[in-house]
């Protein structure tokens, strides 16, 4: 099976963050339709990777389904996992520099966010096809700590549980000159959207139909049943 699935947090349709992020990245993750981006030199190339994945925060990283597992079984399990977590308030967000990338991040720690990510990773891991040697090698091209490498081996991704952090990627890694352009532009673009309080009421199942294809939202699963 070449399809990959992932569990992400993504803003709901009535959240001001949805149109703001769709415009910034240049693609609607629901319809996969292109969207006009702000008039900023180089924005299409700078957001290309993030555009392919769709605006999101990773909970259960992208994975292929293990042999003997199917889509319906995975969806039913993810629905049950969502039902075990109560809705909660998302901390205020802000545009931040994350190791050279720009991302929306929470402005204060959230144990509820951490718990949501932890249960998605742990309780759905039986559906994950282990990564190939090539995939492991690709992940290790970026320097990993011993703890991150251990997470990669055990969970197929270096940033889970103690190494996980909430982030909604806006750009690739920027040069200092690019950051001087894109940081204030992103702060202005998202200012109104991040000023609104928001509540986490569901998780999203994103799918990628084939290698290199964009991720799209396949299902929204309500929290708390």
C-alpha positions as MATLAB code, in Angstrom:
seq = 'XXXXXXXXXXXXXXXXXXXXXXXXXXXXXXXXXXXXXXXXXXXXXXXXXXXXXXXXXXXXXXXXXXXXXXXXXXXXXXXXXXXXXXXXXXXXXXXXXXXXXXXXXXXXXXXXXXXXXXXXXXXXXXXXXXXXXXXXXXXXXXXXXXXXXXXXXXXXXXXXXXXXXXXXXXXXXXXXXXXXXXXXXXXXXXXXXXXXXXXXXXXXXXXXXXXXXXXXXXXXXXXXX';
ca = [
       0.000    0.000    0.000;
       1.456    3.355   -1.026;
      -1.179    5.520    0.678;
      -0.112    7.202    3.884;
      -2.357    8.344    6.729;
      -1.716   10.819    9.529;
      -3.563   12.298   12.474;
      -3.273   16.070   12.607;
      -4.814   19.016   14.367;
      -6.179   21.465   11.788;
      -8.480   24.462   12.239;
     -12.176   23.989   11.577;
     -13.889   25.640    8.612;
     -15.379   28.415   10.764;
     -12.051   29.241   12.427;
     -10.441   32.426   11.004;
      -7.212   30.464   10.937;
      -8.559   28.304    8.099;
      -8.831   30.985    5.390;
      -5.679   32.699    6.662;
      -3.598   29.520    6.464;
      -5.117   28.420    3.161;
      -4.166   31.749    1.603;
      -0.676   31.737    3.119;
       0.170   28.232    1.873;
      -1.743   28.524   -1.403;
      -3.811   25.337   -1.200;
      -7.107   24.251    0.347;
      -6.422   20.979    2.240;
     -10.084   19.949    1.949;
     -10.631   20.411   -1.795;
      -6.953   20.413   -2.839;
      -7.733   23.514   -4.922;
      -5.000   26.159   -5.373;
      -5.550   29.474   -3.607;
      -4.020   32.876   -4.350;
      -1.178   33.706   -1.977;
      -0.148   37.099   -0.558;
       1.972   39.276   -2.824;
       5.304   38.485   -1.199;
       8.357   37.762   -3.382;
       9.262   34.079   -3.241;
       6.316   32.945   -1.139;
       5.301   30.090   -3.469;
       8.717   28.422   -3.263;
       9.185   29.196    0.425;
       5.898   27.521    1.374;
       6.077   24.602   -1.097;
       6.819   21.836    1.401;
       4.284   23.082    3.946;
       1.709   23.466    1.182;
       2.102   19.799    0.220;
       1.452   18.599    3.766;
      -1.427   21.002    4.395;
      -1.709   23.382    7.342;
      -1.602   21.257   10.485;
       0.058   20.277   13.724;
       1.247   16.665   13.745;
      -0.273   14.312   16.321;
       0.347   10.872   14.765;
       2.988   11.287   12.036;
       2.369   10.072    8.468;
       2.562    6.300    8.113;
       1.660    3.497    5.757;
      -0.795    0.968    7.140;
       0.768   -2.272    8.295;
       0.166   -5.517    6.433;
      -3.211   -6.939    7.389;
      -4.609   -3.549    8.415;
      -7.118   -1.633    6.335;
      -8.472    1.892    6.094;
     -11.843    1.185    7.728;
     -10.231   -0.559   10.677;
      -7.832    2.349   11.161;
     -10.634    4.910   10.945;
     -12.709    3.071   13.535;
      -9.739    2.888   15.898;
      -8.954    6.591   15.445;
     -12.601    7.418   16.138;
     -12.419    5.497   19.406;
      -9.196    7.267   20.380;
     -10.762   10.683   19.734;
     -13.724    9.745   21.904;
     -11.434    9.218   24.922;
     -10.194   12.836   24.920;
     -12.339   15.760   26.015;
     -12.356   19.046   24.041;
     -10.052   21.716   25.449;
      -8.946   25.293   24.870;
      -5.921   25.787   22.653;
      -3.406   28.249   24.105;
      -2.948   31.496   22.136;
      -0.773   31.061   19.063;
       1.996   33.237   17.639;
       4.336   33.176   14.654;
       7.726   31.981   15.893;
      11.138   31.022   14.542;
      11.550   27.261   14.952;
      15.136   26.281   14.113;
      15.031   28.602   11.091;
      11.500   27.689    9.987;
       8.503   29.900   10.684;
       5.613   28.202   12.468;
       2.593   28.997   14.549;
       3.260   27.753   18.064;
       1.461   27.901   21.381;
       2.524   30.764   23.670;
       2.243   28.650   26.816;
       2.579   24.935   27.577;
      -0.510   22.739   27.291;
      -0.719   19.379   29.035;
      -3.950   18.722   27.087;
      -2.130   19.092   23.761;
       0.635   16.777   24.934;
      -1.884   14.197   26.098;
      -3.740   14.312   22.778;
      -0.527   13.720   20.824;
       0.568   10.948   23.183;
      -2.653    8.938   22.912;
      -2.716    9.284   19.123;
       0.844    8.006   18.824;
       0.580    5.225   21.370;
      -2.879    3.862   20.715;
      -2.687    3.869   16.916;
       0.831    2.526   16.550;
      -0.334   -1.025   15.886;
      -1.495    0.228   12.469;
       1.927    1.577   11.458;
       4.086   -0.138    8.874;
       7.681    0.085   10.194;
       9.887    2.446    8.185;
      12.284    1.050    5.628;
      16.046    1.344    5.999;
      15.956    4.114    3.392;
      13.359    6.044    5.389;
      15.391    5.724    8.570;
      18.498    6.937    6.749;
      16.606    9.932    5.381;
      15.422   10.906    8.860;
      18.975   10.639   10.170;
      20.286   13.151    7.643;
      19.173   15.789   10.129;
      21.142   15.596   13.388;
      19.203   13.700   16.052;
      19.856   13.386   19.759;
      20.156    9.906   21.236;
      16.617   10.261   22.599;
      15.230   11.356   19.238;
      16.952    8.470   17.469;
      15.487    6.048   20.001;
      12.028    7.470   19.278;
      12.665    7.053   15.554;
      13.536    3.385   15.988;
      10.625    2.623   18.332;
       7.878    4.849   16.909;
       9.019    5.587   13.344;
       9.418    9.322   14.006;
      11.947   11.226   16.126;
       9.535   13.753   17.647;
       6.984   11.959   19.808;
       6.196   11.848   23.522;
       9.016   13.640   25.390;
      10.510   14.981   22.141;
       7.179   16.151   20.633;
       6.388   19.834   20.230;
       3.320   21.554   18.807;
       3.941   23.534   15.631;
       2.058   24.499   12.474;
       4.678   25.009    9.777;
       4.514   28.120    7.586;
       7.823   28.072    5.638;
      10.918   26.065    4.857;
      14.132   26.955    6.686;
      14.919   30.612    5.924;
      18.087   32.591    5.461;
      18.465   35.651    7.704;
      17.459   37.905    4.802;
      14.383   35.783    4.091;
      13.422   35.792    7.751;
      13.599   39.596    7.787;
      11.006   39.574    4.993;
       8.743   36.683    5.971;
       8.576   37.045    9.758;
       6.836   40.458    9.773;
       4.739   39.441    6.767;
       3.508   36.282    8.516;
       2.881   38.132   11.783;
       0.747   40.680    9.965;
      -1.045   38.040    7.879;
      -2.052   35.930   10.896;
      -2.565   38.738   13.426;
      -6.346   38.785   13.243;
      -6.717   35.000   13.136;
      -4.513   34.256   16.146;
      -6.292   36.921   18.201;
      -9.400   34.714   18.300;
      -9.687   32.119   21.088;
     -10.090   28.571   19.827;
     -11.080   25.225   21.202;
      -9.791   21.828   20.086;
     -12.941   19.854   19.347;
     -11.739   17.264   16.842;
      -8.761   15.622   15.197;
      -8.268   15.196   11.467;
      -7.301   12.173    9.433;
      -5.160   13.340    6.508;
      -4.315   11.019    3.642;
      -1.680   11.014    0.910;
      -2.749    8.916   -2.065;
       0.754    8.234   -3.413;
       4.369    9.324   -2.810;
       4.724   13.017   -3.633;
       0.970   13.645   -3.687;
      -0.451   16.359   -1.425;
      -2.075   15.485    1.883;
      -5.805   16.210    2.145;
      -8.330   16.037    4.970;
     -10.282   12.778    4.706;
     -12.178   12.803    8.000;
     -12.780   14.928   11.086;
     -13.255   12.896   14.245;
     -14.936   14.636   17.199;
     -13.287   14.586   20.609;
     -15.254   13.306   23.546;
     -17.493   11.108   21.416;
];
